[in-house]
Amino acid sequence: MSPEDIVSRLLYRDGLMLIIDKPAGLAVHRGPKGGASLEDWFDALRFGLPRLPALAHRLDKETSGCLVLGRHRKALADLNLMFRHGKIGKTYWAVVEGGPKEDEGMIDMPLGRLDDKIGWWMKHDPNGLPSQSTWKVLGRVEGTTGLLTWLALEPLTGRTHQLRVHCMESGFPVLGDNIYGSAPRFGGPGLHLHAREIVVPLYKNKPPIRVTAPVPPHMKEGLKACGWIEEPAAAPAQ
């Protein structure tokens, strides 16, 4: 990426908040092993303010889509609080292997750490933290390798890897998931999980800010097979 690349991925901008379209395959912040991260390019998103913007929440390295940044300390604190109390609406699109028989439903499944030695990997743990996700089928296709289903997923809680573990434990892992699914560790089709829409009630006397991220290239084939019709490209944020 370049500074121009990250600016081109800007979906929304005002005095308090930025929303960018995070690319798949790039960590949002530098991990203990180092390496490139999205934060490396935040200087290009200052737009005249003295401080760099900061992450208001996280997305997995392989997950693409809507990522919210606070532009100064108070805005960041307010956004953190809204995320913590579930006031921000998040809708993800996923292509999963197999799929539920019903058209919509809810997964209520506590989650805990898989192993203290394996970082952030998670598992279903009856004694873990409460975790709920809703799902709705948007399309299905029976292909040569089996059934694929296009789901809209909404995490009602914010646990690490929540949607990925909930889908796997429910019998329909996310396509391309090389931790919880059947994808190879390297060289697979890419994780088919995308933060499609975010709704932020940032201002008391105004409607919530609703932002949609375009579908990433690696998910288009699977979504089209399930019935998605590609929309025209949106104009970049000003």
N, C-alpha and C positions, 0 to 999 in steps of 0.2 A: 504494500500500500504506500501511497504518497499523501502529503497534506491535501492535495487536490482530490484524491480518491475519497478521503473521509468526508470532506465538505460535500462532495457529490452525493453522498449517502444520507445527507440530512433530510429528514422527513418533516420536522417541525422545529420552529424556533420562536421564542419570545424572551422577555427580559428575565424570566425565572427558570426556564426549562428548555432543554433540547431533547429531541427524539431522533435517533439515528437508526438506520437499517444495518444492523451488525452482520457482517459476512460470516458464513459458516467456516469453521476451521481456524478462527483466530480467537485466542483467549481474551477476555475483557481486561484482565490485569495480569501482571507478571507473577508467575508462580515461584515456588521455592527453588526450582531448577533454572529459573531465568527464561530467556527466550522472548520473542516479539509478543506484544500485546496491543490491544486497542488503545490503552492509555498512552502509548508512546506518541500518538498523533493528536492528543487532546489540545496541544498548543494551537493547532489550526482551527479549533472551535471556540477560542476565547472571544472573537468578534469584538475586540476593543476592551473587554473587561480585564481587570488586573490579575484575577485568579483563573486558573484552569477550571473547566467544568469537572464534575466528579460523578462517579457512578451512584445512582439512586437505588439500584438493584443489580442483579447478576443474570447472565445467560450462560449456559454451558458453552464450552469452546466450539462444539460442533453444531450448536443450535443457531439459526439465523433469525433475523427480524428485529422487532421494535425493542429498542433499549433506551431507557430514560436517564438523562443526566441533569443534575442540578447545576445552575450557573453561579451560585454563591452560597455561603454557609446557611443562611436562613431558609432559602429555597430548598436546599438539600435536606435540611432537617425536617421541613414540612413534608417533602416527598417520602423520605424514609419512614416517617410516622404513618403516612397514608398506606404505604406498602405493608407495613407491619400490622396494621389493623384491617387489612383486606378491603380498603376503600377504592383501590384501583382495579379496574376490570382488565383481565388478560385472556385473550383467546388465541390458542395455538392451533395450527393445522398440522396434521400428521397423516402419513400413509403407513398403515400397519399391515403386518402379515396375518392373514386370517381376518378376524373381526368378530364383534358381538352379534348375536342373533337379533337382538332388539334394535330399535332405531335410536334410542337415547337412554341414558341412565346415569348412575352415579357410582363411583368407586370410593368406598370408605375403608381405608386400609392403613393402619399405623406403620410408620417406617422407622428403622434404626440403622446405625452404621453396620455395614457388612463385616468389616474387620478393621480394628484400629491401625493395622499396618498397611491398609490399602486406601489411604487417603479418604476420598469422599464417596466411595462406592457404597450403595445403600441396599437394604433388603426389607421385605415384609417382616415386621417384628411386633407381635401382639402387645409387647410391653414398650413399644417405641412411641414416638410422637404422633398425635392424631394427624391424619392426612386425608383430605377429601378432594376428589376431582370429578367433574361432570364431563360427559361425552355425548356427542350427537353425530350420527352417521350422515355424511353429505354425499356419499357415492360409494359404489362397490363395482368390482370387476373380477371375473374369473379368468385368470390368465393361464399360461402354460406351466407356471410354477406354483399355481394355487391362487386362492382368493386374496385380493388386496382390498383394503377399505380406507376410504378418506374420512377422517374424523376431525371434528372441531372439539377441542379439549379446553376446559377451563379449570385451572387449579384454584381451589377455594382456600388452600393453605399453600405455604411457600417452602416446602422441604426440598433439599438437594435431590436432583434427579427424579423428582416426584412423578412426573408424567411418564417417564421412561419405565420406572419400576412398576407403577400402577398398570400400565399397558402389558408389560411382560407377565406380571403375576396374574393378570386377567386372561391370559392365553392369546394375546394379540400384540407381540412385541413390535416396536417401531422399526420400520424397514431401514436397514443400514446401521442399526445399533450394534456396535462392536463390543459393548460391555454387557448389556442385558439381553441382546437379541442374538440372531444367528449369523450376523455379518462377520466376515473375517477381520482379524485384528488390524490388518492393513490392506489397502487396495479395494475396499468395498464400495458400495454405491453412494456413500455419504449418508449421514443421519437425516431422515425425512421428518424433521420436526422444526417448525417455523413459528416464531412469535408473530402471528398474523396481525393482531389488532390490540391496541391498548387504549383504555378510556381513563382519563385523569381528571377528577373534579378539582382542578387547581384553584379556580376562582369562585368565591361564594355566590356572586350575583350573575354568573354567566353559565351557560351550558357546559358540561364536561368536554374536555378536549379529546376528540376521537381520531386516532391515527392508524392507518393501515400500511403495512410493509409489503412491497411486491414479492411475489413468489420467487425464490432463488432458482437459478438455472437447473441445479441437480434434482429438483423436485418436480419440474414441469412435466416430464414424461409420465411419471406415476400418477400425478393428479389428473392429467388429461385422460389417461386410461380409465380413471374412475369417474369421469364426467365433467371435470372442471373445464371451463372455457376461458382462455387467456384474455385478460383485460388489456386495453391499450395502456401504454406507459404513461405514468403520471408526470406532470411537470415538476422540476426540482423545487424545493423550498427556497424562498427568497429571504 
